[in-house]
Amino acid sequence: MYHVLEFGADLWVDLERSPRHRLERVRARGGTCVLARLRPQVLETPEGPVEAADLVFADGSSACAVPYAAFRFAD
């Protein structure tokens, strides 16, 4: 299921366009809305666990380990 997500602030994300290509670091600007599916996960950090999600966009590209604090549901 796809959701409309809005980024709250500027954020650098690792974007995977296809498995054959290297990850590309891109900036997601605050206020930008995107259509994406979520694959939730919990990341272990020195400060403790952080809820994050891999975002799979409508064009097939994906962003890895984006913290939930960085976006909100806009639908």
VMD Tcl script that builds the backbone (N, CA, C; Angstrom):
set m [mol new atoms 225]
animate dup $m
set s [atomselect $m all]
$s set {name element resname resid chain x y z} {
  {N N MET 1 A 0.836 -1.169 0.000}
  {CA C MET 1 A 0.000 0.000 0.000}
  {C C MET 1 A 0.890 1.244 0.000}
  {N N TYR 2 A 0.615 2.163 -0.902}
  {CA C TYR 2 A 1.379 3.399 -0.997}
  {C C TYR 2 A 0.748 4.473 -0.123}
  {N N HIS 3 A 1.598 5.306 0.463}
  {CA C HIS 3 A 1.163 6.422 1.300}
  {C C HIS 3 A 1.808 7.699 0.786}
  {N N VAL 4 A 1.136 8.817 1.011}
  {CA C VAL 4 A 1.744 10.115 0.721}
  {C C VAL 4 A 2.487 10.527 1.995}
  {N N LEU 5 A 3.796 10.748 1.863}
  {CA C LEU 5 A 4.640 11.129 2.988}
  {C C LEU 5 A 5.203 12.521 2.752}
  {N N GLU 6 A 5.326 13.289 3.817}
  {CA C GLU 6 A 5.918 14.626 3.729}
  {C C GLU 6 A 7.127 14.682 4.650}
  {N N PHE 7 A 8.271 15.092 4.106}
  {CA C PHE 7 A 9.476 15.230 4.916}
  {C C PHE 7 A 9.376 16.509 5.739}
  {N N GLY 8 A 9.752 16.427 7.019}
  {CA C GLY 8 A 9.637 17.563 7.923}
  {C C GLY 8 A 10.779 18.553 7.821}
  {N N ALA 9 A 11.962 18.084 7.511}
  {CA C ALA 9 A 13.145 18.936 7.401}
  {C C ALA 9 A 14.055 18.333 6.338}
  {N N ASP 10 A 15.058 19.103 5.923}
  {CA C ASP 10 A 16.018 18.575 4.956}
  {C C ASP 10 A 16.711 17.351 5.549}
  {N N LEU 11 A 16.915 16.338 4.713}
  {CA C LEU 11 A 17.478 15.075 5.168}
  {C C LEU 11 A 18.259 14.448 4.030}
  {N N TRP 12 A 19.428 13.924 4.317}
  {CA C TRP 12 A 20.207 13.185 3.324}
  {C C TRP 12 A 19.825 11.722 3.426}
  {N N VAL 13 A 19.467 11.097 2.297}
  {CA C VAL 13 A 19.096 9.679 2.280}
  {C C VAL 13 A 19.915 8.945 1.216}
  {N N ASP 14 A 20.111 7.641 1.448}
  {CA C ASP 14 A 20.782 6.790 0.464}
  {C C ASP 14 A 19.708 6.198 -0.442}
  {N N LEU 15 A 19.754 6.554 -1.718}
  {CA C LEU 15 A 18.746 6.138 -2.685}
  {C C LEU 15 A 19.298 5.019 -3.559}
  {N N GLU 16 A 18.542 3.933 -3.668}
  {CA C GLU 16 A 18.923 2.818 -4.530}
  {C C GLU 16 A 17.987 2.813 -5.735}
  {N N ARG 17 A 18.535 3.068 -6.899}
  {CA C ARG 17 A 17.718 3.098 -8.116}
  {C C ARG 17 A 17.500 1.699 -8.677}
  {N N SER 18 A 18.508 0.827 -8.569}
  {CA C SER 18 A 18.384 -0.575 -8.963}
  {C C SER 18 A 19.490 -1.349 -8.250}
  {N N PRO 19 A 19.335 -2.661 -8.100}
  {CA C PRO 19 A 20.367 -3.445 -7.411}
  {C C PRO 19 A 21.734 -3.417 -8.098}
  {N N ARG 20 A 21.765 -3.126 -9.383}
  {CA C ARG 20 A 23.029 -3.100 -10.124}
  {C C ARG 20 A 23.817 -1.807 -9.931}
  {N N HIS 21 A 23.150 -0.758 -9.465}
  {CA C HIS 21 A 23.801 0.536 -9.307}
  {C C HIS 21 A 24.171 0.788 -7.849}
  {N N ARG 22 A 25.154 1.621 -7.656}
  {CA C ARG 22 A 25.559 2.006 -6.307}
  {C C ARG 22 A 24.500 2.883 -5.659}
  {N N LEU 23 A 24.530 2.927 -4.331}
  {CA C LEU 23 A 23.651 3.841 -3.621}
  {C C LEU 23 A 24.040 5.275 -3.965}
  {N N GLU 24 A 23.039 6.116 -4.074}
  {CA C GLU 24 A 23.258 7.521 -4.407}
  {C C GLU 24 A 22.757 8.353 -3.233}
  {N N ARG 25 A 23.570 9.251 -2.748}
  {CA C ARG 25 A 23.181 10.104 -1.622}
  {C C ARG 25 A 22.464 11.331 -2.183}
  {N N VAL 26 A 21.198 11.513 -1.778}
  {CA C VAL 26 A 20.398 12.638 -2.261}
  {C C VAL 26 A 19.770 13.362 -1.077}
  {N N ARG 27 A 19.415 14.606 -1.308}
  {CA C ARG 27 A 18.786 15.406 -0.262}
  {C C ARG 27 A 17.276 15.412 -0.461}
  {N N ALA 28 A 16.556 15.040 0.591}
  {CA C ALA 28 A 15.098 15.164 0.604}
  {C C ALA 28 A 14.791 16.481 1.308}
  {N N ARG 29 A 14.236 17.402 0.593}
  {CA C ARG 29 A 13.966 18.732 1.151}
  {C C ARG 29 A 12.730 18.720 2.044}
  {N N GLY 30 A 12.779 19.497 3.102}
  {CA C GLY 30 A 11.639 19.630 4.002}
  {C C GLY 30 A 10.427 20.154 3.255}
  {N N GLY 31 A 9.250 19.575 3.507}
  {CA C GLY 31 A 8.028 19.983 2.838}
  {C C GLY 31 A 7.737 19.207 1.570}
  {N N THR 32 A 8.695 18.402 1.088}
  {CA C THR 32 A 8.501 17.604 -0.118}
  {C C THR 32 A 7.577 16.432 0.177}
  {N N CYS 33 A 6.589 16.214 -0.684}
  {CA C CYS 33 A 5.677 15.076 -0.556}
  {C C CYS 33 A 6.060 14.011 -1.580}
  {N N VAL 34 A 6.036 12.748 -1.146}
  {CA C VAL 34 A 6.364 11.620 -2.024}
  {C C VAL 34 A 5.342 10.512 -1.813}
  {N N LEU 35 A 5.205 9.665 -2.812}
  {CA C LEU 35 A 4.336 8.496 -2.745}
  {C C LEU 35 A 5.239 7.291 -2.521}
  {N N ALA 36 A 5.051 6.572 -1.400}
  {CA C ALA 36 A 5.964 5.473 -1.071}
  {C C ALA 36 A 5.277 4.400 -0.237}
  {N N ARG 37 A 5.827 3.174 -0.351}
  {CA C ARG 37 A 5.467 2.074 0.552}
  {C C ARG 37 A 6.508 2.050 1.658}
  {N N LEU 38 A 6.132 1.537 2.822}
  {CA C LEU 38 A 7.049 1.474 3.947}
  {C C LEU 38 A 7.372 0.037 4.313}
  {N N ARG 39 A 8.630 -0.212 4.647}
  {CA C ARG 39 A 9.067 -1.478 5.234}
  {C C ARG 39 A 9.702 -1.121 6.567}
  {N N PRO 40 A 8.944 -1.225 7.668}
  {CA C PRO 40 A 9.444 -0.768 8.968}
  {C C PRO 40 A 10.557 -1.655 9.519}
  {N N GLN 41 A 11.382 -1.033 10.367}
  {CA C GLN 41 A 12.463 -1.738 11.041}
  {C C GLN 41 A 12.868 -0.939 12.276}
  {N N VAL 42 A 13.636 -1.555 13.144}
  {CA C VAL 42 A 14.181 -0.881 14.321}
  {C C VAL 42 A 15.697 -0.925 14.203}
  {N N LEU 43 A 16.327 0.245 14.318}
  {CA C LEU 43 A 17.781 0.341 14.240}
  {C C LEU 43 A 18.350 0.471 15.644}
  {N N GLU 44 A 19.405 -0.251 15.917}
  {CA C GLU 44 A 20.106 -0.121 17.188}
  {C C GLU 44 A 21.174 0.949 17.040}
  {N N THR 45 A 21.118 1.985 17.867}
  {CA C THR 45 A 22.102 3.061 17.854}
  {C C THR 45 A 22.716 3.174 19.244}
  {N N PRO 46 A 23.820 3.905 19.395}
  {CA C PRO 46 A 24.404 4.092 20.722}
  {C C PRO 46 A 23.440 4.759 21.707}
  {N N GLU 47 A 22.502 5.557 21.190}
  {CA C GLU 47 A 21.513 6.227 22.044}
  {C C GLU 47 A 20.304 5.341 22.349}
  {N N GLY 48 A 20.238 4.180 21.732}
  {CA C GLY 48 A 19.115 3.261 21.916}
  {C C GLY 48 A 18.423 2.967 20.602}
  {N N PRO 49 A 17.319 2.193 20.644}
  {CA C PRO 49 A 16.623 1.827 19.412}
  {C C PRO 49 A 15.933 3.025 18.757}
  {N N VAL 50 A 15.927 3.024 17.423}
  {CA C VAL 50 A 15.273 4.075 16.637}
  {C C VAL 50 A 14.364 3.399 15.619}
  {N N GLU 51 A 13.095 3.850 15.555}
  {CA C GLU 51 A 12.170 3.327 14.550}
  {C C GLU 51 A 12.481 3.983 13.212}
  {N N ALA 52 A 12.610 3.162 12.183}
  {CA C ALA 52 A 12.931 3.660 10.845}
  {C C ALA 52 A 12.173 2.815 9.825}
  {N N ALA 53 A 12.266 3.214 8.574}
  {CA C ALA 53 A 11.608 2.459 7.502}
  {C C ALA 53 A 12.404 2.597 6.220}
  {N N ASP 54 A 12.411 1.533 5.439}
  {CA C ASP 54 A 12.884 1.617 4.065}
  {C C ASP 54 A 11.698 2.118 3.262}
  {N N LEU 55 A 11.901 3.135 2.453}
  {CA C LEU 55 A 10.831 3.704 1.637}
  {C C LEU 55 A 11.003 3.219 0.204}
  {N N VAL 56 A 9.966 2.618 -0.352}
  {CA C VAL 56 A 9.972 2.158 -1.744}
  {C C VAL 56 A 9.051 3.088 -2.521}
  {N N PHE 57 A 9.635 3.860 -3.427}
  {CA C PHE 57 A 8.884 4.873 -4.153}
  {C C PHE 57 A 8.164 4.278 -5.354}
  {N N ALA 58 A 7.207 5.013 -5.893}
  {CA C ALA 58 A 6.371 4.545 -6.998}
  {C C ALA 58 A 7.202 4.235 -8.249}
  {N N ASP 59 A 8.356 4.890 -8.429}
  {CA C ASP 59 A 9.187 4.622 -9.614}
  {C C ASP 59 A 10.091 3.402 -9.448}
  {N N GLY 60 A 10.026 2.733 -8.291}
  {CA C GLY 60 A 10.815 1.530 -8.055}
  {C C GLY 60 A 12.094 1.767 -7.274}
  {N N SER 61 A 12.510 3.013 -7.118}
  {CA C SER 61 A 13.698 3.296 -6.320}
  {C C SER 61 A 13.345 3.196 -4.840}
  {N N SER 62 A 14.357 3.128 -3.990}
  {CA C SER 62 A 14.094 2.999 -2.559}
  {C C SER 62 A 15.130 3.769 -1.753}
  {N N ALA 63 A 14.733 4.200 -0.571}
  {CA C ALA 63 A 15.615 4.876 0.378}
  {C C ALA 63 A 15.728 3.986 1.607}
  {N N CYS 64 A 16.939 3.833 2.096}
  {CA C CYS 64 A 17.205 2.901 3.191}
  {C C CYS 64 A 17.206 3.600 4.552}
  {N N ALA 65 A 16.566 2.967 5.531}
  {CA C ALA 65 A 16.643 3.350 6.946}
  {C C ALA 65 A 16.354 4.827 7.204}
  {N N VAL 66 A 15.202 5.302 6.772}
  {CA C VAL 66 A 14.785 6.678 7.019}
  {C C VAL 66 A 14.039 6.708 8.353}
  {N N PRO 67 A 14.509 7.498 9.331}
  {CA C PRO 67 A 13.835 7.532 10.630}
  {C C PRO 67 A 12.403 8.070 10.509}
  {N N TYR 68 A 11.488 7.480 11.287}
  {CA C TYR 68 A 10.101 7.947 11.272}
  {C C TYR 68 A 10.008 9.410 11.690}
  {N N ALA 69 A 10.947 9.891 12.511}
  {CA C ALA 69 A 10.926 11.277 12.947}
  {C C ALA 69 A 11.154 12.254 11.789}
  {N N ALA 70 A 11.658 11.771 10.659}
  {CA C ALA 70 A 11.992 12.635 9.515}
  {C C ALA 70 A 10.813 12.880 8.590}
  {N N PHE 71 A 9.708 12.123 8.722}
  {CA C PHE 71 A 8.563 12.310 7.825}
  {C C PHE 71 A 7.254 12.103 8.573}
  {N N ARG 72 A 6.178 12.536 7.919}
  {CA C ARG 72 A 4.838 12.321 8.478}
  {C C ARG 72 A 3.928 11.846 7.364}
  {N N PHE 73 A 2.832 11.215 7.750}
  {CA C PHE 73 A 1.841 10.752 6.778}
  {C C PHE 73 A 0.981 11.944 6.379}
  {N N ALA 74 A 0.857 12.189 5.084}
  {CA C ALA 74 A 0.109 13.346 4.589}
  {C C ALA 74 A -1.250 12.957 4.026}
  {N N ASP 75 A -1.592 11.638 3.982}
  {CA C ASP 75 A -2.900 11.293 3.441}
  {C C ASP 75 A -3.990 11.555 4.402}
}
mol reanalyze $m
mol bondsrecalc $m
mol representation Tube
mol addrep $m
